[in-house]
Each structure stands twice: as structure tokens, then as C-alpha cells.
Amino acid sequence: MTLESQQRQRLEFLCRVTEKEVKHLLDTDRRLFADLFTVDVAQQVETDPVLAERLDAFVSRFGRLQDNLGDKFLPQLLLSLAEKPGAAIDNLNLAERLGWIQSVEDWLLMRKLRNQMVHEYIEDLALLSSALQTGHAHVPQLVHAAQQMVMQAQKILVKP
């Protein structure tokens, strides 16, 4: 199977972007979670601009990587394999069968967490703390999915 030039360029771009997003997410994750993120720490967000920026960076990078993987990279990767992308849930089920993501159920949980971290943390610090800790726990799984998709894309890209 030969990729069209436009498909090849898009896949190469998605690999580069994904690798950068992984690096930035891991860096922010390491800095934000150097210590346990508790409700007491969450209360400091209003008075500690560095902490607030780290929190915003983590939420943004977590969500952006997941969006990129699920909404852009996965459909492009399927197209590159001559698969027809379908509804998001169908794409995720196929990605799970192919070993690119560990669990559709976990992926949907991460999506829900992203929404909680983005929309609800202003009012409920306990929810924020819980969502952040759970998000932090899922970072390795998200990074693993990114690495699996990049590896698959690279296999496709090296073919003539």
C-alpha cells in the first residue's frame, strides 16, 4: 500500500505533534505532581500563580493529547491502513483490538475526566483534586496510546 503525498505529510505531522505533546504533558505532570495534589493544594491555586499555571497546563495538555489522538491521529492512521474511520466509539473499539489503546472504557473515562478538569474545578476543589489525581494516574496509559500510534505510523511511513 502506497500513501498519497498528502496522507504521508499529514501522518508525519501528527507523529511530530504527538511526540511534542507527550513530552510537554510528561514534563507538566512531573512538576504538578511532585507532591500529592490534595484539596489543600487546590486551595492554593487562587493565590499561587505558578501552581495555577501548572494546573492549567496539565489540564490543557492532557485534553489536547487525548483530542489529538482520538479525533485526528486515530482516524488518519486508520485511513493510512485502508480502513474506513467511523464513529468515534467504533474507531476506539478498533484501536483497542489493534492494541493501540488499552481500553475503550478507560479512554471514555479519561474524556470525562478532561471535561471535569476543564469545566468544574472553579467551584468544587474536592472534585478538582480527585479528577487531577485520576488524570495523573492515567497519564501513562495516554502516553502509551500515543507511543503505540506513533510506532504504527512510523511502520507505515517507512514502506515505499
C-alpha positions in Angstrom: 0.0 0.0 0.0 1.4 3.4 -1.0 0.4 6.5 0.8 -0.5 9.6 -1.2 1.8 12.5 -0.5 -0.9 14.4 1.4 -1.6 11.4 3.6 2.1 10.9 4.2 2.6 14.6 5.2 -0.4 14.5 7.5 0.8 11.3 9.2 4.3 12.7 9.6 2.9 16.0 11.1 0.7 14.1 13.5 3.7 12.0 14.7 5.8 15.1 15.3 2.9 16.9 17.1 2.1 13.9 19.2 5.7 13.4 20.3 5.9 17.0 21.4 2.6 16.8 23.2 3.7 13.7 25.1 7.0 15.4 26.1 5.2 18.5 27.4 2.5 16.5 29.2 5.1 14.4 31.0 7.0 17.5 32.0 4.0 19.2 33.4 2.8 16.0 35.1 6.1 15.6 36.8 6.1 19.2 38.1 2.5 19.4 39.2 2.5 16.0 40.9 6.0 16.3 42.5 3.9 16.1 45.7 0.4 14.8 46.3 -2.3 17.1 44.8 -4.8 17.5 47.6 -7.8 19.8 48.3 -5.4 21.9 50.5 -3.1 22.3 47.5 -6.1 23.1 45.2 -7.0 25.9 47.6 -3.6 27.5 46.9 -4.4 27.9 43.2 -6.1 31.2 43.8 -3.0 32.7 45.5 -0.2 30.9 43.7 0.1 31.9 40.1 2.8 29.3 39.4 0.6 26.5 40.7 -2.4 27.9 38.7 -0.3 27.9 35.5 0.9 24.3 36.1 -2.7 23.2 36.7 -3.9 24.9 33.6 -1.0 23.5 31.6 -1.7 19.9 32.8 -5.4 20.1 32.0 -4.8 21.7 28.6 -2.0 19.2 27.7 -3.9 16.2 28.9 -7.0 17.2 27.0 -5.1 18.3 23.9 -3.2 15.0 23.6 -6.3 13.0 24.1 -8.2 15.1 21.5 -5.3 14.8 19.0 -5.1 11.1 19.4 -8.8 10.3 19.3 -10.1 13.0 16.9 -7.2 13.4 14.5 -4.4 10.8 14.7 -6.6 7.7 15.0 -8.8 8.4 12.0 -5.7 9.3 9.9 -4.0 6.2 11.0 -7.0 4.1 10.0 -7.2 5.8 6.6 -3.5 5.0 6.1 -4.2 1.4 6.7 -7.0 1.5 4.2 -9.6 1.2 7.0 -12.6 3.4 6.9 -12.9 5.6 10.0 -16.3 5.6 11.5 -18.0 6.9 14.7 -15.5 7.7 17.4 -16.6 4.7 19.5 -16.1 2.4 16.6 -12.6 3.8 15.9 -11.8 3.4 19.6 -13.0 -0.2 19.6 -10.8 -0.9 16.6 -7.9 0.8 18.2 -8.3 -1.4 21.3 -8.4 -4.5 19.2 -5.2 -3.4 17.4 -3.5 -2.8 20.7 -3.2 1.0 20.3 -5.2 1.8 23.3 -5.6 -0.3 26.4 -9.3 0.1 27.0 -12.2 1.9 25.4 -13.8 2.2 28.8 -10.7 3.9 30.2 -10.5 6.2 27.2 -14.0 7.3 27.8 -13.2 7.8 31.5 -10.2 10.0 30.5 -12.5 12.0 28.3 -14.9 12.5 31.2 -12.0 13.5 33.5 -10.9 16.0 30.9 -14.3 17.6 31.0 -14.4 17.7 34.8 -10.9 19.2 35.0 -11.8 21.9 32.4 -15.3 22.9 33.5 -15.9 22.1 37.1 -12.7 22.9 39.1 -13.6 26.5 39.6 -16.5 25.6 42.0 -15.5 22.3 43.6 -12.0 21.9 44.8 -12.6 18.3 46.0 -13.8 17.3 42.6 -10.8 19.1 41.0 -8.4 17.3 43.3 -9.9 13.9 42.6 -10.1 14.5 38.9 -6.5 15.6 38.8 -5.2 12.6 40.7 -7.2 10.3 38.5 -5.9 12.1 35.4 -2.4 11.9 36.7 -2.9 8.1 37.2 -4.0 7.8 33.5 -1.1 9.8 32.0 1.0 6.6 31.5 -1.9 5.0 29.6 -2.4 8.1 27.5 1.3 8.3 26.7 1.3 4.5 25.9 -1.5 5.0 23.4 0.4 7.9 21.8 3.5 5.8 21.5 1.7 2.9 20.0 0.1 5.1 17.4 3.3 6.8 16.5 5.1 3.4 16.2 2.3 2.2 13.9 2.5 5.3 11.8 6.3 5.0 11.5 5.9 1.5 10.3 3.6 2.7 7.6 5.8 5.7 6.7 8.9 3.5 6.1 7.1 1.5 3.5 7.9 2.6 -0.1 
